Amino acid sequence: MLKLKKVQILGFKSFCDRTEVQLAGQGIAAIVGPNGCGKSNISDAITWVLGEQSAKSLRGIKMEDVIFAGTRDRKPTGMAEVSLTLVDPEVYDGNTLADGELPAELFGDSQNTETAQNVTSIDALGDWDETAVRAEAAQETEDATLEAQPGQTYETEAKPKAKLHPTPKPT
């Protein structure tokens, strides 16, 4: 059974700024706060990212209601993003992995040394830094794209062309 480790919300209902809720993954988690602070919007965000398509189930009239609509002081975001981090406690126990050490279930072929060298280690707090993993994957994709393209590309500023005036022929 997978456990919910982290919820990241951006532009969903009342969450105009990126908000991160980290859970211990053990026992029961409770979200407490005053009326109107967005407690139920967190559960709506989880329901939405898991595939709910009914605006009524998400406590709205139309699906556009899930996107932050703006306030007097803030502009509307125009988009909503919710990201869940789920972990399998049988594979991920929160401890730091030794360099090159991979559980066989994590990537399938644990003998693949290339995969073992590209794994981002888990920080000392016992949490998975998803931002660093995404940045590393984006950089690897960029590098692979550059290698796959034939030739080289140079970025320079274009110089304006000089106007050519024909020279008159001597008669």
Secondary structure as GFF3:
##gff-version 3
##sequence-region A 1 171
A	DSSP	beta_strand	3	10	.	.	.	ID=ss1
A	DSSP	beta_strand	19	22	.	.	.	ID=ss2
A	DSSP	alpha_helix	39	49	.	.	.	ID=ss3
A	DSSP	three_ten_helix	63	66	.	.	.	ID=ss4
A	DSSP	beta_strand	81	87	.	.	.	ID=ss5
A	DSSP	alpha_helix	104	107	.	.	.	ID=ss6
A	DSSP	alpha_helix	113	117	.	.	.	ID=ss7
A	DSSP	alpha_helix	130	148	.	.	.	ID=ss8
###
